Amino acid sequence: MNEEIVNIVKEIKDIATTILEKDIATVRGFSERQVEAIAKQTLIIQKGILNGDIDEGLKEFFLDGLEAMVLNFVNTLKGILSVTIEKIWNAIVDSLWKTIDSVI
């Protein structure tokens, strides 16, 4: 992987980690593949614009596609976070119920 991709992947990970307050690597292979694909697509679009392969008419099309990739990635992370919150909630409620049951 070239240095630019590595830098973009790192930036994406840092942003997601800051927001989620945990290392995105815990999401395992999915996040790695997704952020690498997003980084590669970003560079492909950038180079296409620079060399003229992507004109103004196509630019919006490719940028919309990139936006959709990021949105899908974020929605998946939201789903994972939702499941994590549900597990935490269930564990807290279970503990509270056990505490209540211990005196009955």
Summary of the structure (lengths in Angstrom):
residues: 104
radius of gyration: 20.1
end to end distance: 60.9
largest distance: 75.2
contacts: 251
relative contact order: 0.09
helix: 88%
strand: 0%
